[in-house]
Amino acid sequence: MNSSLQSRFSALLWSFSLGTLVIILTSFARHGVDVFMLGFLLAGIAVSAWGQWLTRRWLRPLVQLDEVILNVSQGRFNSRISGVGDQDEIGQLCWNVNDMLDQLSAFFREQETSFRANLANNFNRMAMNGGMHGGFKKGLVNQNILLEGMAGQKKSAMRDKLISAAHHLNTHHLLSNLASNQQDLKIITDNMEALAK
């Protein structure tokens, strides 16, 4: 049987109340009704009910935490755990998960934005690693090194393409200029031969 943490706490609290009830009823059967014992029974039931309410309130963030972690496992990093204080371990866990998700979201956003800019030949947009911690920061620093290398290769390829286009243009014009010069020289030679005769 797979019962929730809250139901296990409930079972524990109600078991306490049931045990108290059995002890008090046994005492009533042996010694008669005692007002003090009846008050103790009512106090035990009240403590169990209050414990149920507190347990539900304390464990409520775990439901949100479960939903957020399920979203993360499916590649969605936008949900957060809200309405939780950080006074206890569960609250601190929730805040730490939120901080981790903030880092993940920022990491993936910077990674995507800088790669898209690089693909669009905007080589000035590098991944911003300010505010990132540990491996997230190191990952973006390494990505910037990669982007710089890619930018250098793209710039070199563009330069080579431009040089090739200029060379092709020069070659094309050079051939037509040579043909024109050859024709001009032939005319001059013919004219000089005509004058020499």
N, C-alpha and C positions, 0 to 999 in steps of 0.2 A: 504494500500500500504506500503510495507516494502522497503524503499529506504536506500541506504548506507549513511554513514556520509559524505563521499566525495561528493555524489550527492546533499545532502542537502546544503552543503557549496557552491557548484556550483550554485544551484538555488538561494541562497541568494545573491551571487556576481552578477549573471546575472540579478536578479531582481533590484539590485541597478543600474546597467547600463541601464536597460529598463526604470526605473523611471527617471533617468537622461535624457535619450533620449526623453521621453514624455515631461518633463519640458522644455527642450531646443527647441523641435519642437513647443510647444505652444508659447514659447517666440519668435521664428522666425515668427510664424503666426501673432502674435500681434504687434511685433515691427520691424520685418524685420531681415535679416541675420546679425548676430554679430560674428565677428571673435573670440572674447574672449570666447563666449559661445560655438562655434565650437571647440575651443581648450579644453575647459572644458569637452565637450562630448568625444573627443578623449582620454583625460587623464583618464576619467572614464572607458572607454572601456579597456585602457591599464592596469589600476589598477585591473579591473576584471580579465583580462587574466593572469596578474602576480599573482593575488590571487589564480586563478585556479592551476597554476603551483606550487605555494608554498603549497597549500592545499594537492595536490597530493603527493608532496615530504614529507610533515610532517606526512601524514597519511599512507604512504607506510609501515612503520614498523608494523602497525596494521594487515596487510595481513599476514606478517610473524608470528606475534604473534598468530593469529587465527590458522595458520597451526601447529605451535608448540603445542598449547594447545589441538588441535584435536589429535595430536600424543600422547600427555600425557594421554588423556582420553582413548586411545586405548592401553595404557601400554607400549608405546615406549618413552624412555627418552633420546634418543641420539641426537635429533635435537636441534638447538640453533638459536637464532635471531642474525644475523650478519649484519655488515655495519651500525650500529646505534650508534650515539653519545649519551651521557648522559646529554646533556644540557637542555632538556625540560622534561616535565612530562612523555610523551610517551617513550622517550629514557630511563628514569630512570625505568619506568615500565618494559621495555624490559630487561634491565640489571638485575633487580631484579628477573624476571622470569628465566633468564639464571643462576643466582646464585642459585635459588631454585632447578633448574634441576640438577645443579652440585651436590648439597647436596643429592638429591634423588638418582642420579646415584651412587654416592659414597656409600650411605647407602645400597642400594640393592646389589651392587657389594661386599661390605664387608660382608654383611649378607650371601650371597650365598657362597662366598669363604670360610668363616669360618665354615659354616655348612657342606660343602662338605669335608673339611679337617677333621672335627670331625667324619663324617661318614666313612672316610678312616682311622680312628684310629690315625690321626695326631692331638694329643691333644695340641700341642704347638702353633698352628695357631689360635689365637683369632682375633676377629673383631677389627680393628684399628679405634679408634674414634678421632684421631688427625685431627683437621681442621673442625670437625663437630660442628654444633650449636644446642642449645636448645634440642628439642625432638629427633632430629636425634642422638645426642650424648648420651642422656639418653637411647634411644632405644638400641644402640650398647653396652652400659655399662650393661644394663639388659640382653642382649643376651649373653654377656661374662659370666655373673653369671650363666645363664642357661647352657651354654656350659661347664663350670667348673663342674656343677652338673652332666651333662650327662657323662663327661669324668670320673668322680669319679665312677659312676655306671658301666660304661663299664669296667674300670680297675678292679673294684671289681668282676664283672662277669667273666672277664678273669682270675683273681687270683683264684676264686672258681673253675673254669673249670680246671685250671692247678693242683690245689690241688686234685681235684677229679680224674684226670687222673693219678697223681702220686700215689694216694691211690689205684686205680684200678690196677696199675702196681705192686705196693708192694704186694697187696693181691694175685694177680696171681702168683707172684714169691714166696711168702710166702707159698702158698699151695704146689707148686711143691717142694720147699725146705723141707717142713715138710714131704712130701711123701718120698723124698730121704733120709731124716734123719731117718724116720721110717724104711725104708728098710735097711739102714746101721745098725741101732740098732738091727734089727731082725737077720741080718747076724752075728753081734758080739755076740748076745745072743746064737744063734745056735752054733757058734764056741766055746763059753765058755762051753756050755752044752756038746759038743762033747769032749772037753778036760777034763771035770770033770768026764766023764764016763770012 
